[in-house]
Amino acid sequence: MASSMLHYLGFGANSKASGNPPPAQQTPVRALPASWYTSKEMYELERRAIFSRRWLFMTHSSRVKGPGDWLRYNVAGYDVIIVRDRADNINAFHNVCRHRAYPVIEKEKQGTAMILACRYHGWSYGLNGKLAKATGFKDISEFEKDQNGLLRIHTKIDTNGFIWINMDSKEEPEVSWEEHFKNVDIQDRYEPLNFDDYELDHSYELDGDFNWKILADNFNECYHCPTTHADIPTFLNLDSFDSNLKDGHIQHECEYNTEQLERGLNVSSTYYFPNVSMSISPHFMMIQKFFPFGPKRSLMHYEVYRNKHSSEEDFKLISSTYARVMAEDKVLCANAQKNINAGVFVNGQLHPKYEKAPIFFQSTCRNVIAEHYKREKEEGREIWAARQQLPENATVSQEDIDICQGLTCGSQKDTGLAW
């Protein structure tokens, strides 16, 4: 397995993400191998290298309007809550009680609570994450209340009111938001739009047996659109479809005729690495998130917003089309994944123009994974950026961790899994 992993990580590791190559380099590019879409070890490495280190686009701040409003997400196995506190700040935390790891919120999706209370032993927290009560610990002299608040997740609210999170447990995340997303919220094409005009109309989910990356590959090209999505050519001039490749995101662009512009069918779509897209038109906005639940299962989560100044007819025209396209995409991805799982297909050749965005996405995945894998190999341990930072006086805990880490590394050496 170790040699296989090195082979996969070495494949194209020196390639650089770029835009459309010059004519002399217009050659097909080999996609990531099938094992990257099926391997449990690769999925766990993605959790460490990508989902616990990179900034993740989550939702719009209008989803948590008042104090106590919260949202709950499962992000690649990380149980995350986003909540607005009494001081009007938007916070994000791991949904984990600091006592014995029971969730402080058990209800799914969303709700309102003025205190975050654990039903296991009665510990409770304020909306700012600070520990409010630890049952029976009042008279324990060495108990440090201020060291036992909820595990905080870094948050950023961008210019348009979107909420981003970063699960790196350090005081400051190693990867800054600006490093990959500077000015992503002030694109020229957003100039005519007022994001405050958009209100959540509905949300829904589609789950299926496919890897999250196969969803990203599919979304980021329209090479398949004429074949699969009968509606698309009536809305888009596919000959003009192009993708503007940035460091951490992809801006999909298309030319629109006068009639399309008058009907508000011009859609500005951006894919934010690793797993989210946002598409917006004068009448409609959709946030699409791909949440992995394992190497072969993912959830497609959709938030559909309506411009409050738009008619029902204008909104439905585009929202119903997108819903149909998303359902069709689910079938495409599920059937492709079945054959990937079968063990025959390794990878295919991608078109350097029509699939340049999937090439860019895969190259980004490859580079991020390879860099983190190299770090882990050098240090001889798994590096979980999201993992709780222990206080300096927690020496016994650290000794226990080191023992287990030694066992893990030893077993991995024996089975050839890693170091």
NUMIVO-610189 format. One line per field, with one value per residue (C-alpha): residue number from 1; residue in three letters; x, y, z. Coordinates in pm, 1 decimal. Example, Ala and Ser with C-alpha at 12.3 -4.5 7.8 and 13.67 -1.06 7.14 Angstrom:
# NUMIVO-610189
seq	(1 | 2)
type	(ALA | SER)
xx	(1230.0 | 1367.0)
yy	(-450.0 | -106.0)
zz	(780.0 | 714.0)
This chain:
# NUMIVO-610189
seq	(1 | 2 | 3 | 4 | 5 | 6 | 7 | 8 | 9 | 10 | 11 | 12 | 13 | 14 | 15 | 16 | 17 | 18 | 19 | 20 | 21 | 22 | 23 | 24 | 25 | 26 | 27 | 28 | 29 | 30 | 31 | 32 | 33 | 34 | 35 | 36 | 37 | 38 | 39 | 40 | 41 | 42 | 43 | 44 | 45 | 46 | 47 | 48 | 49 | 50 | 51 | 52 | 53 | 54 | 55 | 56 | 57 | 58 | 59 | 60 | 61 | 62 | 63 | 64 | 65 | 66 | 67 | 68 | 69 | 70 | 71 | 72 | 73 | 74 | 75 | 76 | 77 | 78 | 79 | 80 | 81 | 82 | 83 | 84 | 85 | 86 | 87 | 88 | 89 | 90 | 91 | 92 | 93 | 94 | 95 | 96 | 97 | 98 | 99 | 100 | 101 | 102 | 103 | 104 | 105 | 106 | 107 | 108 | 109 | 110 | 111 | 112 | 113 | 114 | 115 | 116 | 117 | 118 | 119 | 120 | 121 | 122 | 123 | 124 | 125 | 126 | 127 | 128 | 129 | 130 | 131 | 132 | 133 | 134 | 135 | 136 | 137 | 138 | 139 | 140 | 141 | 142 | 143 | 144 | 145 | 146 | 147 | 148 | 149 | 150 | 151 | 152 | 153 | 154 | 155 | 156 | 157 | 158 | 159 | 160 | 161 | 162 | 163 | 164 | 165 | 166 | 167 | 168 | 169 | 170 | 171 | 172 | 173 | 174 | 175 | 176 | 177 | 178 | 179 | 180 | 181 | 182 | 183 | 184 | 185 | 186 | 187 | 188 | 189 | 190 | 191 | 192 | 193 | 194 | 195 | 196 | 197 | 198 | 199 | 200 | 201 | 202 | 203 | 204 | 205 | 206 | 207 | 208 | 209 | 210 | 211 | 212 | 213 | 214 | 215 | 216 | 217 | 218 | 219 | 220 | 221 | 222 | 223 | 224 | 225 | 226 | 227 | 228 | 229 | 230 | 231 | 232 | 233 | 234 | 235 | 236 | 237 | 238 | 239 | 240 | 241 | 242 | 243 | 244 | 245 | 246 | 247 | 248 | 249 | 250 | 251 | 252 | 253 | 254 | 255 | 256 | 257 | 258 | 259 | 260 | 261 | 262 | 263 | 264 | 265 | 266 | 267 | 268 | 269 | 270 | 271 | 272 | 273 | 274 | 275 | 276 | 277 | 278 | 279 | 280 | 281 | 282 | 283 | 284 | 285 | 286 | 287 | 288 | 289 | 290 | 291 | 292 | 293 | 294 | 295 | 296 | 297 | 298 | 299 | 300 | 301 | 302 | 303 | 304 | 305 | 306 | 307 | 308 | 309 | 310 | 311 | 312 | 313 | 314 | 315 | 316 | 317 | 318 | 319 | 320 | 321 | 322 | 323 | 324 | 325 | 326 | 327 | 328 | 329 | 330 | 331 | 332 | 333 | 334 | 335 | 336 | 337 | 338 | 339 | 340 | 341 | 342 | 343 | 344 | 345 | 346 | 347 | 348 | 349 | 350 | 351 | 352 | 353 | 354 | 355 | 356 | 357 | 358 | 359 | 360 | 361 | 362 | 363 | 364 | 365 | 366 | 367 | 368 | 369 | 370 | 371 | 372 | 373 | 374 | 375 | 376 | 377 | 378 | 379 | 380 | 381 | 382 | 383 | 384 | 385 | 386 | 387 | 388 | 389 | 390 | 391 | 392 | 393 | 394 | 395 | 396 | 397 | 398 | 399 | 400 | 401 | 402 | 403 | 404 | 405 | 406 | 407 | 408 | 409 | 410 | 411 | 412 | 413 | 414 | 415 | 416 | 417 | 418 | 419)
type	(MET | ALA | SER | SER | MET | LEU | HIS | TYR | LEU | GLY | PHE | GLY | ALA | ASN | SER | LYS | ALA | SER | GLY | ASN | PRO | PRO | PRO | ALA | GLN | GLN | THR | PRO | VAL | ARG | ALA | LEU | PRO | ALA | SER | TRP | TYR | THR | SER | LYS | GLU | MET | TYR | GLU | LEU | GLU | ARG | ARG | ALA | ILE | PHE | SER | ARG | ARG | TRP | LEU | PHE | MET | THR | HIS | SER | SER | ARG | VAL | LYS | GLY | PRO | GLY | ASP | TRP | LEU | ARG | TYR | ASN | VAL | ALA | GLY | TYR | ASP | VAL | ILE | ILE | VAL | ARG | ASP | ARG | ALA | ASP | ASN | ILE | ASN | ALA | PHE | HIS | ASN | VAL | CYS | ARG | HIS | ARG | ALA | TYR | PRO | VAL | ILE | GLU | LYS | GLU | LYS | GLN | GLY | THR | ALA | MET | ILE | LEU | ALA | CYS | ARG | TYR | HIS | GLY | TRP | SER | TYR | GLY | LEU | ASN | GLY | LYS | LEU | ALA | LYS | ALA | THR | GLY | PHE | LYS | ASP | ILE | SER | GLU | PHE | GLU | LYS | ASP | GLN | ASN | GLY | LEU | LEU | ARG | ILE | HIS | THR | LYS | ILE | ASP | THR | ASN | GLY | PHE | ILE | TRP | ILE | ASN | MET | ASP | SER | LYS | GLU | GLU | PRO | GLU | VAL | SER | TRP | GLU | GLU | HIS | PHE | LYS | ASN | VAL | ASP | ILE | GLN | ASP | ARG | TYR | GLU | PRO | LEU | ASN | PHE | ASP | ASP | TYR | GLU | LEU | ASP | HIS | SER | TYR | GLU | LEU | ASP | GLY | ASP | PHE | ASN | TRP | LYS | ILE | LEU | ALA | ASP | ASN | PHE | ASN | GLU | CYS | TYR | HIS | CYS | PRO | THR | THR | HIS | ALA | ASP | ILE | PRO | THR | PHE | LEU | ASN | LEU | ASP | SER | PHE | ASP | SER | ASN | LEU | LYS | ASP | GLY | HIS | ILE | GLN | HIS | GLU | CYS | GLU | TYR | ASN | THR | GLU | GLN | LEU | GLU | ARG | GLY | LEU | ASN | VAL | SER | SER | THR | TYR | TYR | PHE | PRO | ASN | VAL | SER | MET | SER | ILE | SER | PRO | HIS | PHE | MET | MET | ILE | GLN | LYS | PHE | PHE | PRO | PHE | GLY | PRO | LYS | ARG | SER | LEU | MET | HIS | TYR | GLU | VAL | TYR | ARG | ASN | LYS | HIS | SER | SER | GLU | GLU | ASP | PHE | LYS | LEU | ILE | SER | SER | THR | TYR | ALA | ARG | VAL | MET | ALA | GLU | ASP | LYS | VAL | LEU | CYS | ALA | ASN | ALA | GLN | LYS | ASN | ILE | ASN | ALA | GLY | VAL | PHE | VAL | ASN | GLY | GLN | LEU | HIS | PRO | LYS | TYR | GLU | LYS | ALA | PRO | ILE | PHE | PHE | GLN | SER | THR | CYS | ARG | ASN | VAL | ILE | ALA | GLU | HIS | TYR | LYS | ARG | GLU | LYS | GLU | GLU | GLY | ARG | GLU | ILE | TRP | ALA | ALA | ARG | GLN | GLN | LEU | PRO | GLU | ASN | ALA | THR | VAL | SER | GLN | GLU | ASP | ILE | ASP | ILE | CYS | GLN | GLY | LEU | THR | CYS | GLY | SER | GLN | LYS | ASP | THR | GLY | LEU | ALA | TRP)
xx	(0.0 | 286.7 | 437.1 | 91.8 | 27.5 | 364.5 | 286.3 | -48.7 | 97.9 | 390.9 | 164.6 | 178.3 | 305.9 | 527.2 | 250.1 | 135.3 | -223.9 | -272.5 | -522.5 | -584.0 | -242.2 | -89.4 | -162.0 | 165.1 | 55.7 | -300.9 | -265.0 | -492.9 | -420.8 | -453.8 | -706.8 | -649.4 | -646.7 | -959.3 | -805.7 | -833.9 | -1211.2 | -1234.5 | -956.6 | -1046.4 | -685.5 | -702.9 | -1030.5 | -876.1 | -575.6 | -813.1 | -978.1 | -637.9 | -486.3 | -785.9 | -1096.3 | -918.7 | -676.1 | -841.2 | -1103.4 | -1449.0 | -1737.6 | -2045.2 | -2356.8 | -2494.7 | -2511.5 | -2884.4 | -2935.8 | -2859.2 | -3057.5 | -3092.6 | -2915.9 | -2926.6 | -2997.7 | -2773.4 | -2691.7 | -2536.8 | -2327.5 | -2135.4 | -1823.6 | -1622.0 | -1696.8 | -1644.1 | -1960.2 | -1980.6 | -2223.0 | -2254.1 | -2437.6 | -2505.5 | -2437.7 | -2595.5 | -2331.0 | -2433.0 | -2113.4 | -2126.9 | -1926.0 | -1844.2 | -1758.9 | -1702.7 | -2023.1 | -1834.7 | -1876.4 | -1536.2 | -1611.9 | -1677.4 | -1729.0 | -2110.6 | -2269.5 | -2409.7 | -2665.2 | -2840.4 | -3111.2 | -3024.4 | -2980.8 | -3101.8 | -3276.2 | -3260.0 | -3113.2 | -3004.6 | -2772.8 | -2576.9 | -2635.8 | -2497.1 | -2755.6 | -2491.1 | -2357.9 | -2521.1 | -2232.6 | -2354.9 | -2205.0 | -2293.7 | -2348.8 | -1993.4 | -1863.0 | -1757.9 | -1827.9 | -2125.8 | -2168.0 | -1979.5 | -2192.6 | -2007.5 | -1684.4 | -1750.9 | -1538.9 | -1259.5 | -971.9 | -754.9 | -1041.3 | -978.8 | -1316.4 | -1173.0 | -978.9 | -1294.0 | -1500.0 | -1621.9 | -1354.9 | -1364.3 | -1347.8 | -1208.1 | -1474.4 | -1477.2 | -1770.1 | -1685.9 | -1802.6 | -2124.4 | -2216.7 | -2105.5 | -1970.7 | -1639.9 | -1477.5 | -1130.9 | -1086.9 | -713.1 | -690.5 | -395.5 | -447.5 | -409.5 | -465.9 | -161.6 | -355.9 | -496.1 | -824.7 | -650.5 | -399.5 | -659.8 | -968.9 | -854.3 | -1110.2 | -1325.9 | -1613.7 | -1569.4 | -1580.8 | -1676.3 | -1976.1 | -2124.1 | -2137.2 | -2503.9 | -2616.2 | -2718.5 | -2671.4 | -2899.4 | -3190.4 | -3168.2 | -3370.0 | -3363.8 | -3655.6 | -3581.1 | -3303.3 | -3279.6 | -3033.7 | -2943.4 | -2725.3 | -2564.8 | -2291.5 | -2017.3 | -1692.8 | -1711.4 | -1445.1 | -1650.5 | -1918.5 | -1663.2 | -1525.4 | -1877.5 | -1982.9 | -1673.1 | -1722.5 | -2002.9 | -1850.4 | -2135.2 | -2411.3 | -2531.1 | -2548.3 | -2715.1 | -2890.8 | -3146.4 | -3236.7 | -2885.7 | -2837.4 | -3155.6 | -3005.0 | -2635.4 | -2429.5 | -2209.6 | -1963.8 | -1870.9 | -1853.2 | -1515.0 | -1353.1 | -1127.9 | -884.9 | -770.6 | -556.0 | -831.0 | -1140.2 | -1282.9 | -1500.1 | -1723.2 | -1817.4 | -2048.7 | -2162.3 | -2531.7 | -2746.5 | -2979.0 | -3289.2 | -3117.2 | -2995.8 | -3343.2 | -3492.6 | -3228.4 | -3088.7 | -2726.7 | -2570.7 | -2237.8 | -2097.8 | -1791.7 | -1645.8 | -1461.8 | -1204.5 | -1252.6 | -1625.8 | -1864.7 | -2012.2 | -2226.3 | -2432.4 | -2620.4 | -2846.5 | -3069.1 | -3356.1 | -3189.2 | -2892.5 | -2785.7 | -2517.4 | -2415.4 | -2200.4 | -2050.9 | -2015.4 | -1821.5 | -1929.3 | -1660.8 | -1467.0 | -1777.9 | -2064.2 | -2145.4 | -2427.4 | -2518.3 | -2658.3 | -2845.8 | -2957.9 | -3180.5 | -3236.5 | -3484.8 | -3441.6 | -3721.1 | -3787.4 | -3833.0 | -4160.9 | -4248.5 | -4236.0 | -3886.3 | -3754.5 | -3915.0 | -3791.6 | -3429.1 | -3464.0 | -3662.0 | -3408.1 | -3120.5 | -3305.2 | -3354.8 | -2988.8 | -2870.3 | -3087.7 | -2946.4 | -2592.5 | -2657.8 | -2735.5 | -2421.9 | -2195.9 | -2352.7 | -2314.3 | -1956.5 | -1867.6 | -2007.5 | -1760.7 | -1477.0 | -1551.9 | -1543.3 | -1164.6 | -1130.2 | -1108.6 | -791.6 | -826.9 | -905.3 | -770.8 | -922.9 | -969.7 | -728.7 | -991.0 | -1334.9 | -1218.8 | -956.2 | -1146.2 | -1158.8 | -788.8 | -724.9 | -936.3 | -759.7 | -419.0 | -504.6 | -615.6 | -299.9 | -68.2 | -239.5 | -248.2 | 112.9 | 240.4 | 59.5 | 160.7 | 524.5 | 495.0 | 345.5 | 612.4 | 888.5 | 737.5 | 640.7 | 285.8 | -57.8 | -111.4 | -467.0 | -484.8 | -834.3 | -733.8 | -770.9 | -461.8 | -385.2 | -285.5 | 83.7 | 11.6 | -161.5 | 158.8 | -3.3 | -245.8 | 41.4 | 229.9 | -79.0 | -115.8 | 249.7 | 207.9 | -88.5 | 85.4 | 379.6 | 151.0 | -22.4 | 299.7 | 436.1 | 131.4 | 137.0 | 499.5 | 412.5 | 124.2 | 299.5 | 31.6 | 252.2 | 566.8)
yy	(0.0 | 237.6 | 197.6 | 236.8 | 555.7 | 696.7 | 606.6 | 784.1 | 1090.3 | 1098.1 | 1083.6 | 1433.5 | 1574.9 | 1823.6 | 1953.8 | 2308.6 | 2423.1 | 2666.3 | 2805.1 | 2681.9 | 2566.4 | 2723.4 | 2548.0 | 2351.2 | 2192.8 | 2107.7 | 1742.1 | 1518.0 | 1496.0 | 1177.8 | 1209.1 | 1106.8 | 727.4 | 541.9 | 457.0 | 824.1 | 777.7 | 449.2 | 428.9 | 465.7 | 564.6 | 838.8 | 966.6 | 988.5 | 1168.9 | 1415.9 | 1478.7 | 1565.4 | 1750.4 | 1934.2 | 1954.6 | 2028.6 | 2284.6 | 2478.6 | 2752.8 | 2613.6 | 2817.0 | 2727.2 | 2943.3 | 3297.1 | 3486.2 | 3547.9 | 3183.5 | 3277.8 | 3599.7 | 3630.1 | 3530.7 | 3155.8 | 3068.4 | 2776.5 | 2551.5 | 2206.6 | 2041.9 | 1718.1 | 1816.1 | 1506.4 | 1357.1 | 1679.9 | 1777.7 | 2156.9 | 2411.0 | 2775.3 | 3005.7 | 3376.9 | 3491.9 | 3763.3 | 4015.9 | 3957.0 | 3766.5 | 3456.0 | 3172.0 | 2818.9 | 2529.4 | 2158.5 | 2000.6 | 1828.8 | 1871.5 | 1926.1 | 1675.9 | 1341.0 | 1436.1 | 1411.9 | 1653.8 | 1973.6 | 1990.8 | 1667.7 | 1801.2 | 1795.5 | 2086.4 | 2403.6 | 2553.0 | 2813.2 | 2772.9 | 3035.2 | 2790.1 | 2499.1 | 2219.6 | 1866.9 | 1607.4 | 1358.2 | 1515.0 | 1856.4 | 2075.4 | 2388.6 | 2664.8 | 3016.3 | 3107.2 | 3244.5 | 2897.5 | 2978.4 | 2715.9 | 2828.0 | 2527.2 | 2205.6 | 1995.4 | 1912.5 | 2091.2 | 2411.7 | 2304.9 | 2139.2 | 2381.2 | 2291.3 | 2290.0 | 2565.3 | 2681.2 | 2912.4 | 2619.9 | 2415.7 | 2617.8 | 2465.1 | 2392.5 | 2699.6 | 2696.6 | 2999.3 | 3201.2 | 3474.8 | 3673.8 | 3803.5 | 4122.5 | 3959.5 | 3808.8 | 3452.1 | 3247.4 | 3063.8 | 2831.6 | 2688.5 | 2398.5 | 2439.7 | 2435.8 | 2674.4 | 3031.1 | 3140.7 | 2889.0 | 2797.2 | 2877.0 | 3230.1 | 3306.6 | 3566.6 | 3311.3 | 3143.5 | 3365.0 | 3726.8 | 3937.5 | 3634.6 | 3824.3 | 4139.0 | 3997.9 | 4250.7 | 4041.2 | 4086.8 | 4464.8 | 4483.9 | 4248.9 | 4316.1 | 3998.3 | 4133.7 | 4100.4 | 3720.9 | 3520.4 | 3146.1 | 2987.0 | 2623.6 | 2374.1 | 2007.7 | 1719.7 | 1440.1 | 1161.0 | 886.8 | 630.8 | 841.1 | 1009.0 | 1383.5 | 1450.0 | 1286.1 | 1546.3 | 1826.4 | 1689.1 | 1676.9 | 2023.9 | 2194.1 | 2110.6 | 2150.7 | 1907.9 | 1673.1 | 1935.9 | 1892.5 | 1515.3 | 1499.9 | 1825.7 | 1906.7 | 2240.8 | 2382.9 | 2487.3 | 2697.3 | 2896.4 | 2899.4 | 2965.6 | 2660.7 | 2769.6 | 3062.5 | 2865.3 | 2903.4 | 2868.6 | 3129.6 | 2937.4 | 3109.7 | 2979.6 | 2840.8 | 2881.2 | 2858.0 | 3126.1 | 2982.7 | 3231.6 | 3247.6 | 3509.3 | 3599.9 | 3753.7 | 4049.6 | 3836.8 | 3621.8 | 3932.0 | 4088.1 | 3768.2 | 3753.8 | 3421.4 | 3531.0 | 3313.8 | 3380.8 | 3058.4 | 3011.5 | 2688.1 | 2727.5 | 2457.0 | 2203.7 | 2127.7 | 2421.3 | 2619.8 | 2930.8 | 3026.7 | 3354.9 | 3531.0 | 3838.3 | 3612.3 | 3317.5 | 3201.5 | 2846.9 | 2724.4 | 2366.8 | 2175.1 | 1829.6 | 1666.1 | 1337.3 | 1062.4 | 820.8 | 735.9 | 612.3 | 810.3 | 1180.5 | 1422.5 | 1699.4 | 1984.8 | 2268.7 | 2608.1 | 2787.2 | 3160.7 | 3387.6 | 3756.1 | 3922.1 | 4156.9 | 3873.3 | 3721.6 | 3361.3 | 3287.8 | 3430.9 | 3247.9 | 2913.6 | 2923.7 | 2899.3 | 2719.8 | 2430.9 | 2396.2 | 2378.2 | 2121.0 | 1903.1 | 1936.8 | 1845.5 | 1532.1 | 1433.3 | 1490.9 | 1257.5 | 974.1 | 1046.5 | 1042.5 | 731.6 | 528.4 | 643.3 | 555.4 | 202.8 | 133.6 | 299.5 | 65.0 | -242.4 | -240.4 | -230.5 | 141.0 | 321.4 | 665.7 | 841.0 | 1123.8 | 1465.3 | 1727.5 | 2018.9 | 2280.7 | 2141.2 | 1981.2 | 2230.1 | 2308.7 | 1942.1 | 1919.2 | 2224.3 | 2084.1 | 1748.0 | 1913.5 | 2118.4 | 1804.3 | 1623.6 | 1903.6 | 1961.9 | 1589.3 | 1529.9 | 1818.3 | 1694.8 | 1333.4 | 1442.8 | 1628.7 | 1327.1 | 1098.2 | 1331.0 | 1358.4 | 992.1 | 1063.0 | 1161.6 | 1538.1 | 1634.3 | 2013.7 | 2015.5 | 1813.8 | 1978.7 | 2162.0 | 2030.4 | 2270.9 | 2271.5 | 2105.5 | 1805.7 | 1601.2 | 1269.0 | 1298.6 | 1366.6 | 1060.4 | 846.7 | 990.8 | 920.1 | 554.4 | 509.1 | 701.5 | 464.7 | 164.4 | 313.9 | 396.2 | 51.9 | -123.7 | 93.6 | 1.8 | -366.6 | -340.3 | -93.9 | 171.9 | 469.0 | 558.9)
zz	(0.0 | 78.2 | -267.2 | -419.7 | -223.9 | -328.6 | -687.7 | -672.8 | -503.5 | -739.2 | -1041.5 | -1187.7 | -859.1 | -1042.5 | -1263.8 | -1196.5 | -1204.9 | -1489.9 | -1732.7 | -2084.5 | -2215.3 | -2527.3 | -2858.4 | -2850.1 | -2522.8 | -2625.4 | -2533.6 | -2327.0 | -1955.1 | -1753.4 | -1471.2 | -1111.0 | -1077.5 | -969.8 | -631.9 | -533.0 | -562.5 | -369.7 | -111.1 | 256.8 | 331.7 | 70.0 | 215.4 | 563.4 | 416.8 | 249.6 | 587.0 | 731.8 | 436.9 | 293.2 | 509.2 | 836.8 | 688.3 | 406.4 | 426.8 | 355.3 | 210.6 | 417.8 | 385.2 | 398.9 | 727.3 | 672.2 | 772.5 | 1134.6 | 1173.2 | 1550.9 | 1874.4 | 1927.2 | 1564.2 | 1472.2 | 1177.4 | 1196.0 | 924.9 | 888.6 | 696.0 | 604.9 | 945.3 | 1139.0 | 1329.7 | 1294.3 | 1439.6 | 1334.0 | 1575.7 | 1622.3 | 1979.0 | 2193.9 | 2085.8 | 1720.7 | 1639.6 | 1421.9 | 1574.9 | 1468.4 | 1698.4 | 1691.0 | 1819.6 | 2101.0 | 2476.7 | 2637.3 | 2913.3 | 2744.0 | 2376.9 | 2362.2 | 2110.1 | 2261.0 | 1978.3 | 1882.5 | 1653.8 | 1285.5 | 1045.1 | 1222.0 | 1521.4 | 1796.1 | 2145.0 | 2397.5 | 2573.6 | 2428.9 | 2677.7 | 2684.9 | 2791.5 | 2903.2 | 3225.3 | 3217.5 | 3106.6 | 2928.6 | 2718.5 | 2612.3 | 2249.2 | 2249.2 | 2335.1 | 2690.9 | 2955.5 | 3165.1 | 3395.1 | 3468.6 | 3700.8 | 4025.0 | 3929.5 | 4121.9 | 4419.9 | 4220.7 | 4281.3 | 3981.6 | 3731.8 | 3475.6 | 3351.9 | 3087.8 | 2938.3 | 2881.9 | 2637.9 | 2314.0 | 2055.1 | 1835.2 | 1456.6 | 1273.0 | 1090.8 | 830.4 | 694.4 | 349.5 | 176.9 | 54.4 | 391.7 | 325.1 | 615.2 | 580.0 | 832.3 | 889.0 | 1131.9 | 1194.1 | 1575.5 | 1589.1 | 1713.3 | 1351.1 | 1070.6 | 864.6 | 548.7 | 541.0 | 365.8 | 150.3 | 24.0 | -196.3 | -192.9 | -191.0 | -383.1 | -468.1 | -306.0 | -516.3 | -867.7 | -1136.8 | -1236.6 | -886.6 | -929.5 | -1045.1 | -765.7 | -406.6 | -205.3 | 67.9 | -176.9 | -174.7 | 78.4 | 136.5 | -48.0 | 30.1 | 86.6 | -2.4 | -16.8 | -254.4 | -124.4 | -321.2 | -357.0 | -510.0 | -411.7 | -349.0 | -613.1 | -886.8 | -808.9 | -835.8 | -1162.9 | -1305.1 | -1192.2 | -1327.4 | -1693.4 | -1943.3 | -2190.9 | -2093.7 | -2108.4 | -2470.3 | -2421.9 | -2082.9 | -1999.2 | -2267.6 | -2105.7 | -2086.6 | -2452.3 | -2431.2 | -2142.9 | -2223.4 | -2531.2 | -2479.0 | -2748.5 | -2524.5 | -2198.3 | -2031.7 | -1691.2 | -1536.1 | -1314.4 | -997.4 | -711.6 | -490.1 | -703.6 | -1053.0 | -1212.3 | -1484.4 | -1754.5 | -2052.5 | -2302.3 | -2296.7 | -2567.3 | -2518.1 | -2463.9 | -2199.7 | -2017.6 | -2025.2 | -1877.8 | -1604.4 | -1720.4 | -1687.5 | -1417.5 | -1248.1 | -1107.7 | -887.4 | -754.0 | -423.6 | -356.1 | -218.5 | -224.0 | -277.4 | -564.0 | -566.1 | -870.4 | -883.3 | -1133.3 | -1098.7 | -980.5 | -813.9 | -606.0 | -525.7 | -287.3 | -360.1 | -111.4 | -158.4 | 184.7 | 184.9 | 424.8 | 311.4 | -3.4 | -185.9 | -35.2 | -42.2 | 26.2 | -218.0 | -8.4 | -180.5 | -52.0 | -303.2 | -260.8 | -435.5 | -508.5 | -311.0 | -604.1 | -855.6 | -965.1 | -891.2 | -1263.1 | -1310.7 | -1004.5 | -1090.6 | -1448.9 | -1343.6 | -1008.4 | -1157.9 | -1437.7 | -1191.1 | -979.1 | -1285.0 | -1384.0 | -1033.1 | -1034.3 | -1373.2 | -1245.9 | -953.8 | -1196.1 | -1399.5 | -1094.8 | -941.1 | -1258.9 | -1315.8 | -955.7 | -999.4 | -1277.1 | -1086.6 | -795.0 | -1018.4 | -1048.5 | -1427.6 | -1504.0 | -1389.4 | -1544.1 | -1868.9 | -2080.8 | -2015.0 | -2285.8 | -2227.7 | -2320.6 | -2241.0 | -1916.1 | -1808.1 | -1486.1 | -1370.9 | -1461.4 | -1243.8 | -958.9 | -971.7 | -989.1 | -680.8 | -495.5 | -599.0 | -488.6 | -152.8 | -76.4 | -185.7 | 26.9 | 337.9 | 278.0 | 253.2 | 584.6 | 755.9 | 618.3 | 739.8 | 1088.5 | 1109.3 | 1221.2 | 1100.9 | 1116.6 | 1211.3 | 1198.1 | 1348.4 | 1653.7 | 1996.1 | 2121.6 | 2470.5 | 2751.0 | 2842.1 | 3177.0 | 3016.2 | 3029.1 | 3116.4 | 2826.9 | 2588.0 | 2712.1 | 2650.7 | 2301.9 | 2224.3 | 2325.4 | 2094.1 | 1816.3 | 1844.8 | 1815.7 | 1513.1 | 1333.2 | 1411.2 | 1273.1 | 963.5 | 901.5 | 927.8 | 681.3 | 451.7 | 494.9 | 566.4 | 748.2)
